[in-house]
Amino acid sequence: MSRLYDALRKIEEQGREEPLNKAPKTAVVSAKAADLLSSVPSLQAQIGPESRLVVYSDRRSPGAEKFRLIRIALRNFVAGKLPKVLLITSPLPQDGKSTMALNLATALAEQGKVRVLLVEGDLHRPSLLSHLGLEPSRGLTEIIEDGVDSSATLRRIEPLGFYLLPAGRNPVHPNELLQSEHFVSLLREFRACFDWILVDSPPAFPLADVVALKAHADNVLVVARADWTPREAIQETLQLFQPGQVAGLILNGTKTENNLYDHYYYRMPHGSPDSSGH
């Protein structure tokens, strides 16, 4: 446990925010990509005071600051190389991966300096729209199976500042959809438009979808719940990915000795899947 605490403390000591004279790099957007983004309509999220979206609903809270610390750590990890496809997964359901994806997307977008896309890649139990208080809509499934244009399904989520591609309807064979050439082409299109592409993945077990998605990801965040997710499940999830592909392990619901933090960020040493300290 102490290694996780020390890692987060080290990030905090380096500064709770990025240096003002060092703006994050952004991807060069082509004229075609700029036209796509300019045509994307906005949706107003319905965010109540009890929302799990603490980066927006409780901006000065310790919880919101934790997600900003994760943002800083991720930027240090990628060393300014953009764009990036970041897969966010968990060993089991109820580990908190979707809450992590929403808050991290908001934290990355809140300065207005980078373009962030959140893709709802959990086609079995999509939840992002409901978390945002929005009605179901067309999305990833309709793009790939029906040929719907991506500009007709993308939405800019206000006032959070990121773009969202919903899952759409539940497909018959989600794994085949995520392995399709059409999905590869879609991600290629998005790489030309966005600085960060966050993919909210299904849990690693018992589904095989994360195996299909990992081939498209530059890096992975694994989210687990302390005192809930078995250590063996965390280890098996980390072993699904290539050495160096895992950017970090997030533990939800853990209290330190002085109760300052209930989320931790710990950068995984390359090739060492059992270094979480959990």
Secondary structure, DSSP 8 states (H G I E B T S, - for coil): -HHHHHHHHHHHHT-SS--TT---------HHHHHHHHT--EEE----TT-S-HHHHTTTSHHHHHHHHHHHHHHHHHTT---EEEEEE-SSTTSSHHHHHHHHHHHHHTTSSS-EEEEE---SS--HHHHTT------HHHHHHH---GGGT-EEEETTTEEEE---S--S-HHHHHTSHHHHHHHHHHHTT-SEEEEE---SSS-SHHHHHHTT-SEEEEEEETTTS-HHHHHHHHTTS-TTTEEEEEEES---TTS--SEEEE---TT-TT-S--
